[in-house]
Amino acid sequence: MTKSKPVIVVGAGPVGLCLTLALAQAEVSVTLIETRSDENFLDQVPRAGSNHPATLELFDRIGLYDKLEPRGIIAPKFHYWDRQEGTLIAEFDHGLLKNDTKFPFVLQCERIKIIEEALKMAKAHPLVDVRMSTALTGFEQNADGVVAHVTNAADELESIDGSYIVSCEGARSIVRKDLGIEFEGFTYPERTLNIEVAYDFAKHGYTDRNYISDPLEYSNLFHWKGPPERWRIHFPTDPNEDEAVLTRPEAMQARLKGFLPKDGDYEICGCNLYAVHQRVAKTFRLGRGILAGDSAHVNSPIGGMGLNSGVHDAFNLADKLACILHGESDESELDRYDRQRRHVAVKHTQAQTMRNKRLLEERDPAVRKRNHDELRRSAEDPVLARKFLLRTSLFESLREAEQIS
Ligand SMILES: Cc1cc2nc3c(=O)[nH]c(=O)nc-3n(C[C@H](O)[C@H](O)[C@H](O)COP(=O)(O)OP(=O)(O)OC[C@H]3O[C@@H](n4cnc5c(N)ncnc54)[C@H](O)[C@@H]3O)c2cc1C
């Protein structure tokens, strides 16, 4: 075990928890700070939950996969639909990756289930000190380490010593702001409305993950394991419309029935509205302050890449920090983390999620036709389909990052 001061990980989201577990399992002690309490930890709005094959391999490495599989849906296939025509454009099957990975499927398992299971594991690990109800307010660093300033569970100001501080606080990262790192990019004017419905869309030919193109109202439709068994549908919304108006039960019923007409009302289990940003921090590291996950990059959820690429940051960083703290490499490895993961954020996650959105909302009929023909061609040719899947399941970005020295 390393004798150095613990790594301070801020935020028990999926990224902070994976980083914590990977570090602890590499014999590095961790202080994990989370502002939420045990009582309200699971009281969070539905967010990400499509876990790609490359991410499942990483969950497996820390013993998390086995806890998630029974709580999720194994989804080997995904669909592209044309809502205007009411037709299936293309079906992709991860089964084509059976020689590439032990996990030739996506696991539909919501963020809340991931953090619930991972937090239990973190609390049970002797090298992890989990500090719930503790909010980071700022930090300082010098040549030997960092001091995190927090408000603790007793509502007192406290200072916590560490070797490094890693911000896994999400998009509003205090560490990023304290370090003065710019969060470059933009925010789309329209917000996304998520509606969760207890209704079996599979009866109408949909698979567990569906991307639905429509020049007027594109959407995504995903299946989640119960209880209650649910499907989540995303719609873009008018930027000038109030949240109260968009989430009125009659307004949501009208959208759902516009998508798929039905006698009687849909059973709506929940909804939320959120702003979609495309931003990447100018650097992922300044001295002993490091960014990972949403604190380093945020993107549209189309393609399910935010949580996944954040988890990839966590594992990349854990390996490097462990080597540094065990005296096997020097701090220049942290600059390599920045080069590798920033490259993925800009060239893969940002580029792909923006392309995904353009594909679904395309208005020009000729471009729509060309896009749909290309999807069909890719799905029908096993060589092209495998290439497509290696990209969407994030193996390509991991392999490319590995080549960056
Ligand atoms: C409303 C919403 C809906 C989304 N929907 C989707 C989706 O459908 N598909 C998709 O792929 N992605 C979606 N995302 C993005 C996805 O949820 C994130 O990419 C993913 O959760 C990032 O994980 P993270 O661990 O970096 O940060 P988070 O999951 O945001 O976790 C951050 C953690 O840090 C804690 N924290 C924050 N500040 C402090 C502090 N000062 N001190 C201590 N702790 C702190 C928070 O309480 C939280 O537990 C959505 C995001 C939002 C906000």
Ligand as a Chemical Component Dictionary entry (heavy atoms), coordinates in Angstrom:
data_LIG
# 
_chem_comp.id                   LIG 
_chem_comp.type                 NON-POLYMER 
_chem_comp.pdbx_formal_charge   0 
_chem_comp.three_letter_code    LIG 
# 
loop_
_chem_comp_atom.comp_id 
_chem_comp_atom.atom_id 
_chem_comp_atom.alt_atom_id 
_chem_comp_atom.type_symbol 
_chem_comp_atom.charge 
_chem_comp_atom.model_Cartn_x 
_chem_comp_atom.model_Cartn_y 
_chem_comp_atom.model_Cartn_z 
_chem_comp_atom.pdbx_ordinal 
LIG C1  C1  C 0 -30.571 16.078 -16.153 1  
LIG C2  C2  C 0 -29.515 15.270 -16.864 2  
LIG C3  C3  C 0 -29.892 14.260 -17.714 3  
LIG C4  C4  C 0 -28.909 13.508 -18.378 4  
LIG N1  N1  N 0 -29.319 12.522 -19.209 5  
LIG C5  C5  C 0 -28.381 11.806 -19.858 6  
LIG C6  C6  C 0 -28.764 10.771 -20.735 7  
LIG O1  O1  O 0 -29.948 10.536 -20.967 8  
LIG N2  N2  N 0 -27.765 10.055 -21.357 9  
LIG C7  C7  C 0 -26.414 10.338 -21.140 10 
LIG O2  O2  O 0 -25.533 9.679  -21.714 11 
LIG N3  N3  N 0 -26.058 11.302 -20.305 12 
LIG C8  C8  C 0 -26.997 12.039 -19.649 13 
LIG N4  N4  N 0 -26.606 12.996 -18.811 14 
LIG C9  C9  C 0 -25.171 13.132 -18.543 15 
LIG C10 C10 C 0 -24.679 12.053 -17.540 16 
LIG O3  O3  O 0 -25.592 11.912 -16.489 17 
LIG C11 C11 C 0 -23.297 12.456 -17.070 18 
LIG O4  O4  O 0 -22.423 12.456 -18.196 19 
LIG C12 C12 C 0 -22.723 11.554 -15.993 20 
LIG O5  O5  O 0 -23.592 11.410 -14.909 21 
LIG C13 C13 C 0 -21.391 12.158 -15.548 22 
LIG O6  O6  O 0 -20.921 11.562 -14.398 23 
LIG P1  P1  P 0 -20.003 12.336 -13.365 24 
LIG O7  O7  O 0 -19.691 11.316 -12.316 25 
LIG O8  O8  O 0 -18.917 13.032 -14.083 26 
LIG O9  O9  O 0 -20.884 13.506 -12.751 27 
LIG P2  P2  P 0 -22.261 13.430 -11.998 28 
LIG O10 O10 O 0 -23.001 12.204 -12.361 29 
LIG O11 O11 O 0 -22.917 14.753 -12.244 30 
LIG O12 O12 O 0 -21.866 13.317 -10.458 31 
LIG C14 C14 C 0 -21.308 14.393 -9.755  32 
LIG C15 C15 C 0 -21.351 14.105 -8.252  33 
LIG O13 O13 O 0 -20.637 15.136 -7.573  34 
LIG C16 C16 C 0 -21.379 15.587 -6.461  35 
LIG N5  N5  N 0 -20.941 16.980 -6.206  36 
LIG C17 C17 C 0 -21.170 18.061 -6.985  37 
LIG N6  N6  N 0 -20.591 19.158 -6.450  38 
LIG C18 C18 C 0 -19.977 18.754 -5.311  39 
LIG C19 C19 C 0 -19.205 19.429 -4.314  40 
LIG N7  N7  N 0 -18.963 20.748 -4.386  41 
LIG N8  N8  N 0 -18.726 18.726 -3.260  42 
LIG C20 C20 C 0 -18.955 17.374 -3.183  43 
LIG N9  N9  N 0 -19.695 16.684 -4.099  44 
LIG C21 C21 C 0 -20.189 17.367 -5.150  45 
LIG C22 C22 C 0 -22.824 15.463 -6.933  46 
LIG O14 O14 O 0 -23.730 15.423 -5.832  47 
LIG C23 C23 C 0 -22.778 14.143 -7.695  48 
LIG O15 O15 O 0 -22.985 13.037 -6.851  49 
LIG C24 C24 C 0 -27.553 13.779 -18.168 50 
LIG C25 C25 C 0 -27.179 14.804 -17.311 51 
LIG C26 C26 C 0 -28.140 15.561 -16.663 52 
LIG C27 C27 C 0 -27.710 16.677 -15.756 53 
# 
loop_
_chem_comp_bond.comp_id 
_chem_comp_bond.atom_id_1 
_chem_comp_bond.atom_id_2 
_chem_comp_bond.value_order 
_chem_comp_bond.pdbx_ordinal 
LIG C1  C2  SING 1  
LIG C2  C3  SING 2  
LIG C2  C26 DOUB 3  
LIG C3  C4  DOUB 4  
LIG C4  N1  SING 5  
LIG C4  C24 SING 6  
LIG N1  C5  DOUB 7  
LIG C5  C6  SING 8  
LIG C5  C8  SING 9  
LIG C6  O1  DOUB 10 
LIG C6  N2  SING 11 
LIG N2  C7  SING 12 
LIG C7  O2  DOUB 13 
LIG C7  N3  SING 14 
LIG N3  C8  DOUB 15 
LIG C8  N4  SING 16 
LIG N4  C9  SING 17 
LIG N4  C24 SING 18 
LIG C9  C10 SING 19 
LIG C10 O3  SING 20 
LIG C10 C11 SING 21 
LIG C11 O4  SING 22 
LIG C11 C12 SING 23 
LIG C12 O5  SING 24 
LIG C12 C13 SING 25 
LIG C13 O6  SING 26 
LIG O6  P1  SING 27 
LIG P1  O7  DOUB 28 
LIG P1  O8  SING 29 
LIG P1  O9  SING 30 
LIG O9  P2  SING 31 
LIG P2  O10 DOUB 32 
LIG P2  O11 SING 33 
LIG P2  O12 SING 34 
LIG O12 C14 SING 35 
LIG C14 C15 SING 36 
LIG C15 O13 SING 37 
LIG C15 C23 SING 38 
LIG O13 C16 SING 39 
LIG C16 N5  SING 40 
LIG C16 C22 SING 41 
LIG N5  C17 SING 42 
LIG N5  C21 SING 43 
LIG C17 N6  DOUB 44 
LIG N6  C18 SING 45 
LIG C18 C19 SING 46 
LIG C18 C21 DOUB 47 
LIG C19 N7  SING 48 
LIG C19 N8  DOUB 49 
LIG N8  C20 SING 50 
LIG C20 N9  DOUB 51 
LIG N9  C21 SING 52 
LIG C22 O14 SING 53 
LIG C22 C23 SING 54 
LIG C23 O15 SING 55 
LIG C24 C25 DOUB 56 
LIG C25 C26 SING 57 
LIG C26 C27 SING 58 
# 
